[in-house]
Amino acid sequence: MANKRLRSNIEEVRYRNVPGYRLLSVRGWAFHTDNSPLVLQVYVNGRQHEFERIHTVRQDVLDSYKDILDNPRIGLQVNIRPDEDVRMLELKTDTGEVILNMNEKQLEKCSEYSLLQAYCDSFQPLGVQGECIAVGWALSADGKQVDFEVLDPEGKSIPFDCRRIQRGDLVELNLVDKAHSKAGYYLTFFGDVNRRYTLRLTNGTDVLDFPLSDQHENGFGLVRAYWKAANPVRIRNAIHYFQKNGFTRFMKRLKKGPYQKPKSYQQWFDRQAVTVSELRKQEQHVFEFAPKISIIVATYNTPEDYLKEMINTVIKQSYGNWELCIGDGSDNDKVERYIQSHYASEPRIKFKKLDQNYGISGNMNGALSLATGEYVSLYDHDDLLTPDCLYEIVSSMQEIHHDVVYTDEDKLNDVTKELNDPHFKPDFALDQLRSHNYITHFLTVKKDLVDQVGGLHSEYDGSQDYDFILRVSELAQSIHHIPKVLYHWRMHPSSTAMNPESKMYCYTAGQKAIEDHLKRCGVNAEVEMMRAPFYGMYRVRYSTDSNPLVSIIIPNKDHIELLEQCLDSIDKKSDYTNLEIIIVENNSVKPETFAGYERLKNKYPRLEVLKWTEEFNYSSINNFGARHAKGELLLFLNNDTELIEPGSIREMAGLALQKDIGAVGAKLLFADDTVQHAGVVLGFRGYAAHAFTGIDRDNVGHMVRPLIVSDYSAVTAACMMVKKSDFELVGGFDPIFRVAANDVDFCLKLLKLGKRNVMTPFSLWYHYESKTRQSDKTGSNRERFEYEVQLFQKKWPDESRGPDPFHNTNFNLDIAPFYLDM
């Protein structure tokens, strides 16, 4: 009889069968439909065996079983370390329900016998005469150092240069653990990519040879790689997919390999790109406001093919009122002769040969001197515009003549000629801009404003556009974002993106640009460059020299052990000590809770316990605590949190002290080091959702947002700081929201005041969510949650529907925040 209570799926089994280092790993998910605990038992060769079980969040499974599933942390990651050869493996529940049963033949198919593992992601010419680049990963499973040797086609060792790099993607995919995250390699050597080279690895005992080849450019290579890594469970799942979806869709999925490749984005872009018929209509459209746009470009020994593509994408624009202004600082006349011979009949192209190379800013200013339009657009000499780019920009200016307009962008791989790495940006987000230049391309600014800020400044060369954007943003009254990819940024194999350390001066210039911006704004702060591999990202440390008192407000009902763990973590780890702690006791029933309060008051002299005697109402309880707070800053904190980073409270305080910042949220992790909260996005299924839930704590997410200070519409009050004056100004939390929606409502009230709400990953906490209250997805709690969401929708009809200005409409919010439906 089939088991009707258990739902499970095993997605991968890996068996590293090396004497002295045997490891069985099983990955998938399992849960009971009645939400009862699932107690796992492992049997190896018929005998019960010890194992390590890691619970992971599976939002995809939760979405599929949302009507019956209560807890998303039903992912299985089971690690078993047997001391003998494994002939039979079983995973069962304590009531005998079978999750996995594998025999010796099946285990043999997913066995690996070497400690050494390696993969080559890409092997391509570097762009320098005769130089090649190989990018991939290699490691020894026992953690030993791996040494490299490159062999030519004749088997002779040749010189090479190797740089080790972090590979957080491998950690996310469970291919390596965090201890091996620096498993990536970046190899360069002189050779010919059309010949066969071998990378030899050794860990002192084992030796592994494997060919260097461009795995990502060969679809059949991906198919082979997929099945080489296959196991019985993966084969079973593939057959199920084939039966359900048919041969054609099965082969498409197979050729994509086990993980999504950049080509998927290319297909997405092609599906939504402007059509020929739409371009014809745009060409005939007459705008009421039709400003001339001066596109300025600096050239320096630009290759003819790049120059041709760059210019032609301007000529092919469906909006015709433009001029292309080129300032050429080349040390020869090739660019000048090419333009004269090919574009002499195009009056909208203006060219100026500079008397010398003035650097990128000086050459751009040379181009700017030719501009006569009402708006100026900054363009790089080797990049590309979509044919509807200027049309979309002018279309956005019809009701409001914006001071600044910027668009989304992606990257063009100059080797494969494919588009990848889309940057779906938020609307103007100052704190995110202070973290990195997320605006970049394609930027259009009123000519009057360009003149007012004085064009581009040479002392910031390398990040001159970053400095320019910051100066413009300080004076602009209207900054508009078009959530469409209208710009392709060409990426060369030898570019900064491939080897960021080659242009460190760019990142130093970016740091100086932010520092000078903060000085102009009267902000007391220090700017730090983030460490490799996050070059171009910055951390702004706002001053806390005023040492304001922070009142930590923690509602509590019983669970004294959780509360004490929370307070102990603050006491032992926090480097910020000007704190008062207010515990709002609400209807505890256990005698040990009150004895615990007395113990905590003796332990922490600045701790006060207030008694709330009315029925539970999260908003009212926190408002009650806030009325008794003496601090300039209020930190609302759940009792099931635990401080991780010592500077977490100081980080939040520095941000919260800024006059234009409202609520400051922290980055919260589940116990398994996956993200629980990194900001809140509005519009998810008529309400809101946490951003990046379920990814690893070090995962870069989209545009590195989980790892930098970012603006959001809201943050969770499980750990949220705000000025007491702002809290009182908006009337605190609204008591109509007894349990849910109160923090989102509060943050929206701050936004209406013109404040910014931010999430900082440099304030890092664990949040053991739902240990102190029941889930919102079952029984009466679900009814209450849905009722409060309805109240929220009535109070905030536009915000509940979206779009969220700090998200992007290209993502599919019906599924999850930052999800691109490819």
C-alpha positions in Angstrom: 0.0 0.0 0.0 1.4 3.4 -1.0 2.4 5.7 1.7 0.0 8.7 1.7 1.7 10.7 4.5 5.3 10.9 3.2 6.3 13.2 0.4 10.0 12.9 -0.7 12.4 13.3 -3.6 16.1 12.4 -3.7 17.9 14.5 -6.3 21.5 13.4 -5.9 23.6 10.7 -4.3 27.4 11.0 -4.3 29.7 8.3 -3.0 33.4 9.1 -2.6 34.9 5.7 -2.0 38.5 6.4 -1.0 40.0 4.3 1.9 40.4 6.6 4.8 38.1 9.2 3.3 34.7 7.6 2.5 31.8 10.0 2.2 28.2 9.4 1.2 26.1 12.5 0.4 22.4 12.5 -0.2 20.5 15.6 -1.3 16.8 16.1 -1.8 13.7 16.9 0.3 11.2 15.1 2.5 8.2 15.9 4.7 5.0 14.6 6.2 1.8 15.9 4.7 0.3 16.3 8.3 3.4 18.4 9.2 4.4 15.9 11.9 8.1 15.6 12.6 10.1 13.5 10.2 12.7 11.5 12.2 15.3 10.1 9.8 17.3 6.9 10.2 20.2 5.7 8.0 21.2 2.1 7.4 24.5 1.1 5.8 24.9 -2.6 4.9 21.8 -3.3 6.9 23.0 -1.7 10.1 21.9 1.6 11.5 24.6 4.2 11.0 25.3 7.7 12.4 24.9 10.6 10.0 24.9 14.4 9.7 21.6 16.0 8.6 21.5 19.6 7.4 18.0 21.2 7.1 17.8 23.6 4.1 15.0 25.9 2.9 13.2 24.7 -0.2 11.0 27.5 -1.4 10.4 25.7 -4.6 8.8 22.7 -2.7 6.9 25.1 -0.4 5.4 26.7 -3.5 4.4 23.4 -5.0 2.8 22.2 -1.7 1.7 25.5 -0.2 -1.8 24.2 0.7 -0.4 21.5 3.0 3.2 22.4 3.8 3.9 24.4 6.9 7.7 24.7 7.1 10.0 25.4 4.1 13.0 23.9 5.9 12.4 20.4 4.6 15.5 20.1 2.4 17.7 17.1 3.0 21.4 17.2 3.0 22.6 13.9 4.6 26.3 13.2 5.0 27.4 9.7 6.1 31.1 8.7 6.8 31.2 4.9 6.6 34.3 3.0 7.7 33.8 0.1 5.2 32.7 -0.4 1.6 29.0 0.4 1.2 27.0 -2.3 -0.5 23.5 -1.1 0.6 22.2 2.2 1.6 18.7 2.9 3.1 17.1 6.1 4.4 13.9 5.5 6.4 11.7 7.4 8.9 11.5 6.1 12.4 8.1 4.6 11.4 9.6 2.6 8.6 8.7 4.8 5.6 11.3 4.3 2.9 12.9 7.5 1.4 15.8 5.8 -0.4 17.0 2.3 -1.0 20.1 1.6 -3.1 22.0 -1.6 -3.8 25.7 -2.2 -4.6 25.2 -1.8 -8.4 23.4 1.4 -8.0 26.0 2.8 -5.6 28.8 1.9 -8.0 27.3 4.2 -10.6 27.5 7.2 -8.4 30.9 6.3 -6.9 34.1 8.4 -7.2 37.5 6.9 -6.4 39.9 9.9 -6.4 40.3 12.6 -3.8 41.1 15.0 -6.7 38.3 16.7 -8.6 38.5 19.3 -11.3 36.5 21.1 -14.0 37.3 23.6 -16.8 34.6 26.2 -17.3 36.3 28.0 -20.1 39.4 27.8 -22.3 39.8 30.7 -24.6 42.3 33.1 -26.2 43.0 36.0 -23.9 43.3 38.6 -26.6 47.0 39.0 -26.2 49.1 37.5 -29.0 49.4 33.8 -28.3 48.1 33.9 -24.7 45.4 31.6 -23.4 43.1 31.7 -20.4 41.6 28.7 -18.6 39.1 29.2 -15.8 37.6 26.4 -13.6 38.0 24.7 -10.3 40.0 22.0 -8.7 40.3 20.5 -5.2 41.3 17.6 -3.1 38.4 16.3 -1.0 40.6 15.8 2.0 41.5 19.5 2.1 45.1 19.1 1.0 46.7 21.7 -1.1 46.4 21.0 -4.9 49.4 21.8 -7.1 49.1 22.5 -10.8 51.1 21.7 -13.9 50.2 22.5 -17.5 51.3 20.1 -20.1 51.5 20.8 -23.9 50.2 18.4 -26.5 53.5 16.5 -26.4 53.2 16.1 -22.6 55.9 18.6 -21.8 55.5 21.0 -18.8 55.2 24.6 -19.9 55.3 27.9 -17.9 52.0 29.3 -16.7 50.6 31.8 -14.2 47.9 30.8 -11.7 45.6 32.8 -9.5 43.3 31.1 -7.0 39.8 32.5 -6.8 36.7 32.0 -4.6 33.9 29.9 -6.0 30.8 30.6 -4.0 28.7 29.1 -6.8 30.2 25.7 -6.1 29.3 26.0 -2.4 25.7 26.9 -3.4 25.4 23.9 -5.6 26.8 21.6 -2.9 29.8 20.6 -5.1 32.2 21.8 -2.5 32.0 22.9 1.1 32.9 26.3 2.5 36.4 25.1 3.5 37.1 24.6 -0.2 35.4 27.7 -1.5 38.7 29.1 -2.9 38.8 26.2 -5.3 38.7 28.3 -8.4 41.7 28.7 -10.7 42.5 31.4 -13.3 45.4 30.1 -15.5 47.2 32.0 -18.2 49.9 30.7 -20.5 51.2 31.1 -24.1 49.8 28.5 -26.5 47.1 27.8 -29.1 43.5 27.1 -27.9 43.1 24.8 -30.9 45.6 22.4 -29.6 45.1 19.9 -26.7 46.6 21.0 -23.3 46.4 19.0 -20.1 46.1 20.3 -16.5 47.8 17.9 -14.1 46.8 18.1 -10.5 48.5 16.5 -7.5 47.8 16.6 -3.7 51.1 14.8 -2.8 49.8 11.3 -3.3 47.2 11.3 -6.1 47.6 12.6 -9.6 44.8 13.6 -11.9 45.2 14.7 -15.6 42.3 16.3 -17.4 42.1 18.2 -20.7 41.6 21.9 -20.8 38.6 22.6 -23.1 35.8 25.1 -23.3 33.1 23.1 -21.7 30.5 25.9 -21.8 30.6 26.4 -25.6 29.8 22.8 -26.5 26.2 21.7 -26.0 27.0 18.0 -26.5 29.9 18.5 -24.0 27.3 19.6 -21.5 25.2 16.5 -22.2 28.1 14.3 -21.6 29.1 16.1 -18.4 25.5 15.8 -17.2 25.4 12.0 -17.6 29.0 11.5 -16.4 27.8 13.0 -13.1 24.5 11.0 -13.2 23.3 8.6 -10.6 20.3 6.3 -10.4 18.1 9.0 -8.8 19.0 11.6 -11.4 18.3 9.1 -14.1 15.0 8.3 -12.6 14.1 12.0 -12.3 15.2 12.6 -15.9 12.9 9.7 -17.1 10.0 11.1 -15.1 10.6 14.6 -16.8 10.7 12.9 -20.2 7.4 11.1 -19.6 5.8 14.3 -18.3 7.1 16.8 -20.9 7.9 14.9 -24.0 11.1 14.4 -26.0 11.6 17.9 -27.3 11.4 19.7 -24.0 13.5 16.9 -22.4 16.3 17.4 -24.9 16.2 21.2 -24.4 16.5 20.7 -20.7 19.3 18.1 -21.1 21.3 20.4 -23.4 21.1 23.1 -20.8 23.0 20.8 -18.5 22.2 20.3 -14.8 22.5 24.1 -14.1 21.3 27.1 -16.0 23.8 28.6 -18.4 24.1 32.2 -19.7 22.4 31.1 -23.0 19.1 31.0 -21.1 19.3 34.7 -20.6 20.1 35.2 -24.3 16.9 33.3 -25.1 15.0 35.4 -22.5 16.3 38.6 -24.1 15.4 37.5 -27.6 11.8 36.8 -26.6 11.2 40.2 -25.1 13.4 42.3 -27.5 11.7 44.9 -29.7 10.4 43.6 -33.0 11.0 45.0 -36.5 7.3 46.0 -36.8 7.5 47.8 -33.4 10.6 49.6 -34.6 8.8 50.8 -37.7 5.9 52.2 -35.6 8.4 53.9 -33.3 10.1 55.6 -36.3 6.7 57.1 -37.3 5.8 58.2 -33.8 5.8 62.0 -33.2 6.5 63.0 -29.6 5.2 66.2 -28.1 8.5 66.6 -26.3 11.3 65.5 -28.6 14.6 66.7 -27.3 17.9 66.3 -29.1 20.1 63.8 -27.3 23.9 64.3 -27.6 25.6 61.0 -27.2 29.2 61.6 -26.2 32.0 59.0 -26.8 35.7 59.0 -26.1 37.8 57.0 -28.5 41.4 55.9 -28.2 42.9 53.6 -30.9 39.5 51.9 -31.1 39.5 48.8 -33.3 37.5 49.3 -36.5 35.0 46.5 -35.8 34.2 47.9 -32.4 33.9 51.4 -33.8 31.6 50.2 -36.6 29.3 48.3 -34.3 29.1 51.2 -31.8 28.3 53.8 -34.4 25.8 51.6 -36.3 23.8 50.9 -33.2 23.3 54.7 -32.9 22.4 55.2 -36.6 19.8 52.4 -36.3 17.9 54.1 -33.5 14.2 54.3 -34.1 14.3 57.8 -32.5 16.1 60.2 -34.9 16.7 63.4 -33.0 20.2 62.6 -31.8 23.8 63.6 -32.5 26.9 61.4 -31.9 29.8 63.5 -30.5 33.2 61.7 -30.7 36.3 63.0 -28.9 39.3 61.1 -30.2 42.6 61.0 -28.3 44.2 58.3 -30.4 47.9 58.4 -31.1 47.2 57.9 -34.8 44.6 58.9 -37.4 43.0 55.5 -37.9 39.7 56.4 -36.1 39.5 59.7 -37.9 40.1 58.2 -41.4 37.6 55.4 -40.7 34.8 57.8 -39.7 35.6 60.2 -42.7 35.5 57.3 -45.2 32.3 55.7 -43.8 30.2 58.4 -42.2 31.0 61.6 -44.0 27.5 61.9 -45.3 25.9 61.6 -41.8 25.5 65.1 -40.4 24.5 63.9 -37.0 28.0 62.5 -36.4 30.4 65.1 -35.0 34.1 64.3 -34.7 36.9 66.1 -32.9 40.5 65.0 -33.1 42.1 66.0 -29.9 45.7 67.4 -29.9 46.7 64.7 -27.4 45.3 61.9 -25.3 43.8 63.6 -22.2 42.6 60.4 -20.6 39.1 59.1 -20.5 37.6 62.1 -18.7 39.5 64.7 -20.8 38.6 62.9 -24.0 34.9 62.7 -22.9 34.9 66.4 -22.2 36.4 66.9 -25.7 33.3 65.1 -27.0 31.1 67.1 -24.7 32.3 70.3 -26.2 30.6 69.3 -29.4 27.2 68.7 -27.8 24.3 70.9 -28.7 21.4 68.8 -27.4 19.1 69.3 -24.4 20.3 66.0 -23.0 23.7 64.3 -22.9 24.2 60.5 -22.9 27.4 58.8 -21.9 28.5 56.0 -24.2 31.6 53.8 -24.3 33.5 53.3 -27.6 33.1 49.5 -27.7 29.6 49.1 -26.4 26.2 48.7 -28.1 22.7 50.2 -27.8 19.5 48.4 -28.5 17.6 50.0 -31.5 14.8 51.3 -29.3 17.1 52.7 -26.6 16.6 56.5 -27.3 12.9 56.0 -28.1 12.3 54.5 -24.7 14.3 57.3 -23.0 12.3 60.1 -24.7 9.1 58.2 -24.2 9.7 58.3 -20.4 10.1 62.1 -20.5 6.7 63.0 -21.8 5.0 63.8 -18.5 8.1 64.8 -16.6 11.2 66.2 -18.2 13.5 64.2 -15.9 16.9 65.5 -15.0 18.4 62.0 -15.2 17.4 58.8 -16.9 19.1 55.4 -16.7 18.3 52.0 -18.0 19.0 48.3 -17.3 21.9 46.7 -19.0 23.6 43.4 -19.7 27.0 42.1 -20.9 28.1 40.9 -24.4 30.6 38.1 -24.3 33.0 39.2 -27.0 34.1 35.6 -27.7 30.8 33.8 -27.8 28.8 36.9 -29.0 26.1 36.0 -26.4 24.4 38.2 -23.9 24.6 37.4 -20.2 24.7 38.8 -16.7 21.7 41.2 -16.8 21.6 44.1 -14.4 18.0 44.6 -13.5 18.3 47.7 -11.4 16.1 49.3 -8.8 14.8 52.8 -9.1 17.1 55.4 -7.7 18.6 54.0 -4.5 21.2 56.3 -2.9 22.6 53.8 -0.3 23.0 51.2 -3.0 24.8 53.8 -5.2 27.1 54.5 -2.3 27.9 50.8 -2.2 28.7 50.5 -5.9 28.0 52.2 -9.2 24.9 50.2 -10.0 23.7 52.8 -12.5 26.6 52.9 -14.9 25.0 52.5 -18.4 23.0 53.9 -20.1 23.0 57.3 -18.5 21.2 60.4 -19.9 21.4 63.8 -18.1 20.1 67.3 -18.9 22.8 69.3 -20.6 22.2 72.2 -18.1 22.9 69.9 -15.2 26.0 68.5 -16.9 27.3 72.0 -17.3 26.5 72.8 -13.7 28.5 70.0 -12.3 31.4 70.7 -14.7 31.5 67.6 -16.9 33.8 64.7 -16.0 36.8 65.1 -13.7 40.1 63.5 -14.6 41.3 62.9 -11.0 38.7 60.1 -10.9 39.8 58.4 -14.1 38.9 54.7 -14.0 35.8 55.6 -12.0 35.0 58.9 -13.7 31.5 57.9 -14.4 30.9 56.9 -10.8 32.1 60.4 -9.6 29.9 62.0 -12.3 26.8 60.1 -11.3 27.3 60.9 -7.6 27.7 64.7 -8.4 24.7 64.7 -10.7 22.5 62.9 -8.1 23.3 65.5 -5.5 21.6 68.2 -7.6 19.0 66.3 -9.7 15.3 66.8 -8.8 14.0 63.9 -10.9 16.0 60.7 -11.5 14.1 58.1 -13.5 14.8 54.5 -14.1 13.6 52.5 -17.2 13.4 48.8 -16.3 14.4 47.6 -19.7 17.8 46.2 -21.0 18.7 48.9 -23.6 22.5 48.7 -23.3 25.0 45.9 -24.0 28.4 46.3 -22.2 31.1 44.5 -24.2 33.2 42.2 -22.0 36.6 41.2 -23.4 38.5 38.1 -22.1 41.3 40.5 -21.0 38.9 43.0 -19.4 38.5 44.0 -15.8 35.6 41.5 -15.4 38.0 38.6 -16.2 40.9 39.9 -14.2 39.8 42.7 -11.8 43.2 43.0 -10.2 44.6 44.4 -13.4 42.9 47.7 -12.9 43.0 48.4 -9.1 43.4 52.1 -9.8 39.8 52.1 -11.0 38.5 50.9 -7.6 40.8 53.3 -5.7 39.3 56.1 -7.8 35.8 54.8 -6.9 36.6 55.0 -3.2 37.8 58.6 -3.6 34.6 59.4 -5.5 32.4 58.2 -2.7 34.5 59.9 0.0 34.3 63.2 -1.8 30.6 62.8 -2.3 30.0 62.2 1.4 32.1 65.3 2.3 30.0 67.4 -0.1 26.8 66.0 1.6 28.2 66.8 5.0 28.2 63.1 6.1 30.8 61.9 8.6 31.8 58.5 7.4 34.7 56.3 6.2 34.8 54.3 3.0 36.4 50.9 2.6 36.9 48.9 -0.6 35.5 45.4 -0.2 38.0 42.6 -0.5 38.4 40.3 -3.5 36.5 39.1 -5.4 34.1 42.1 -4.7 36.2 44.8 -6.3 34.1 47.8 -7.2 32.0 47.3 -4.1 32.3 49.5 -1.1 31.3 49.7 2.6 30.5 53.1 4.1 31.1 53.2 7.8 28.9 56.0 9.2 30.2 57.7 12.4 28.8 56.8 15.8 31.1 59.2 17.6 28.0 60.8 19.3 27.6 57.4 21.1 23.8 57.5 21.2 21.9 55.3 23.7 20.3 52.4 21.9 17.2 50.9 23.5 16.7 47.3 22.6 13.1 46.3 22.9 12.3 42.6 23.0 8.8 41.1 23.5 8.9 37.8 25.4 6.5 35.1 26.4 8.2 32.2 28.2 11.1 30.7 26.2 13.5 32.2 28.7 16.3 30.1 27.3 16.0 31.7 23.9 15.9 35.2 25.4 19.0 34.5 27.5 20.8 33.2 24.4 20.0 36.4 22.6 21.1 38.7 25.4 24.3 36.6 26.0 25.3 37.0 22.4 24.9 40.8 22.6 26.8 41.0 25.9 29.7 38.8 24.8 30.1 39.9 21.1 28.8 43.4 20.6 31.4 46.1 20.3 28.7 48.7 20.9 27.9 49.0 24.6 25.8 52.1 25.2 22.6 50.0 25.5 19.5 49.6 27.6 17.5 46.5 27.3 13.7 46.5 27.7 12.0 43.2 27.9 8.2 43.4 27.4 6.8 40.4 29.3 3.5 39.4 27.8 1.5 36.7 29.5 4.1 34.1 30.3 2.7 31.1 32.2 5.9 29.2 33.2 7.2 29.9 36.7 10.8 29.5 35.5 10.3 32.4 33.1 9.9 34.9 36.0 12.8 33.4 37.9 14.8 33.8 34.7 13.9 37.5 34.5 15.3 38.0 38.0 18.5 36.2 37.0 18.8 38.4 33.9 18.2 41.6 35.8 21.1 40.7 38.2 23.2 39.8 35.2 22.5 42.9 33.2 22.1 46.1 35.3 20.7 48.1 32.4 17.9 45.6 31.8 14.3 46.4 32.6 11.3 44.1 32.5 7.9 45.7 31.7 4.7 43.8 32.1 2.1 43.8 29.3 -1.2 42.4 30.7 -3.5 42.8 27.7 -4.0 40.3 24.8 -1.2 39.6 22.4 -0.7 42.4 19.9 2.8 42.7 18.5 2.3 46.3 17.5 0.9 47.5 20.8 3.5 45.5 22.8 6.4 47.2 20.9 4.7 50.6 21.1 4.4 50.1 24.9 8.1 49.3 25.1 9.1 52.3 23.0 7.2 54.7 25.3 9.4 53.6 28.2 12.7 53.7 26.1 15.2 56.4 27.0 17.4 55.9 23.9 17.8 58.1 20.9 17.7 54.9 18.8 15.2 52.0 19.1 16.3 48.5 18.2 13.3 46.2 17.9 14.5 42.6 18.3 12.9 39.2 18.5 13.8 37.0 21.4 14.8 34.2 19.0 17.7 36.1 17.5 21.4 35.7 18.1 24.1 38.3 17.2 26.9 37.0 14.9 29.0 39.9 13.9 30.4 42.1 16.8 29.9 45.3 14.8 26.2 44.6 14.1 24.6 47.1 16.4 27.2 49.9 15.7 26.6 49.3 11.9 22.8 49.8 12.3 23.3 52.8 14.6 25.6 54.6 12.1 23.0 54.2 9.4 20.0 55.0 11.6 21.6 58.3 12.7 21.5 59.6 9.2 18.8 62.2 8.9 17.3 60.8 5.7 17.3 57.1 6.8 14.2 55.7 8.4 14.3 52.0 9.2 17.5 49.9 9.2 17.2 46.2 8.8 19.8 43.5 9.4 20.7 40.4 7.4 19.1 37.4 9.2 20.2 33.8 8.8 18.5 30.5 9.6 20.5 28.1 11.8 21.9 26.4 8.7 23.6 29.6 7.5 21.1 30.3 4.8 19.4 33.6 4.4 16.1 34.3 6.1 15.9 38.0 5.5 17.9 40.4 3.4 15.2 43.1 2.8 11.5 43.0 2.0 10.0 43.3 -1.5 6.5 44.6 -2.0 3.9 43.1 -4.5 4.6 39.4 -3.9 1.1 37.8 -4.3 -0.6 40.9 -3.2 1.5 41.6 -0.2 5.3 41.2 0.4 8.1 38.7 0.7 11.6 38.5 2.2 14.4 38.9 -0.4 16.9 36.1 -1.1 15.4 33.6 1.4 17.2 30.3 1.3 20.4 31.3 -0.4 23.7 30.7 1.3 25.0 33.5 3.6 27.8 34.3 1.2 25.8 34.0 -2.0 26.0 37.2 -4.2 22.4 37.0 -5.2 21.4 39.6 -7.8 23.9 42.4 -8.4 25.6 41.4 -5.0 22.7 43.0 -3.1 22.7 40.5 -0.2 26.3 41.5 0.5 26.1 45.3 0.3 24.0 48.0 1.9 20.8 48.3 -0.2 17.6 50.3 -0.2 14.4 48.4 0.2 10.7 49.4 0.6 10.7 47.6 4.0 12.7 45.5 6.4 11.5 43.0 9.0 11.0 44.2 12.6 12.6 41.0 13.9 15.7 43.1 13.9 15.1 46.7 13.0 16.5 50.0 14.2 15.0 53.5 13.9 15.3 56.9 15.5 12.9 57.3 18.3 11.9 60.7 16.9 10.9 59.1 13.6 9.1 56.3 15.4 7.0 58.8 17.2 6.5 61.0 14.1 4.7 58.2 12.2 2.8 57.0 15.3 4.7 53.7 15.8 3.3 50.4 14.7 -0.3 50.3 13.8 -2.3 48.1 16.3 -4.7 47.0 13.6 -1.9 44.7 12.5 -1.8 42.4 15.5 0.8 40.0 14.2 1.6 40.3 10.5 2.2 43.3 8.2 3.0 45.8 11.0 6.6 46.2 10.1 5.9 46.6 6.4 3.2 49.2 7.2 5.6 51.0 9.5 8.3 51.2 6.9 5.9 52.5 4.3 4.9 55.3 6.6 8.6 56.2 6.8 8.8 56.2 3.0 5.9 58.6 2.9 8.0 61.0 5.1 10.7 60.9 2.4 12.9 58.6 4.5 15.0 55.7 3.1 14.8 52.2 4.5 17.9 50.1 4.2 19.2 46.6 4.8 22.8 46.2 5.9 24.5 42.8 5.6 27.2 44.0 8.0 24.7 43.6 10.8 24.5 39.8 10.9 22.2 37.7 13.2 20.7 34.3 13.4 16.9 34.2 13.6 15.4 31.0 14.8 12.1 31.9 13.3 8.8 30.5 14.5 10.1 28.9 17.7 8.1 31.3 19.8 4.9 31.4 17.8 3.0 29.2 15.4 3.2 29.4 11.7 1.0 31.8 9.7 0.0 29.0 7.3 -2.1 26.7 9.4 -5.5 26.8 11.0 -6.8 30.0 12.7 -3.4 31.6 12.2 -3.7 31.4 8.5 -7.1 33.0 8.7 -5.7 35.8 10.9 -2.8 36.3 8.5 -5.0 36.5 5.5 -7.3 39.0 7.3 -4.3 41.2 8.2 -3.1 41.0 4.6 -6.5 42.2 3.5 -6.2 45.1 5.9 -2.8 46.0 4.5 -4.2 45.8 0.9 -7.0 48.2 1.8 -4.6 50.7 3.5 -1.8 50.4 0.8 -3.6 49.3 -2.4 -0.9 50.5 -4.8 2.0 49.2 -2.8 0.5 45.8 -2.2 0.1 45.3 -6.0 3.5 46.6 -6.8 5.7 47.2 -8.6 8.2 47.8 -5.9 10.6 50.6 -6.8 13.5 48.8 -5.2 12.9 45.6 -7.1 12.5 45.3 -10.9 9.5 44.5 -13.1 11.6 42.0 -15.2 11.5 39.6 -12.3 8.5 37.3 -11.8 7.1 38.2 -8.4 4.4 35.6 -8.7 7.2 33.1 -8.0 9.7 34.8 -5.8 11.6 38.1 -5.4 14.5 38.4 -7.9 13.3 35.4 -9.9 13.9 35.7 -13.6 11.4 33.4 -15.4 13.5 32.0 -18.2 
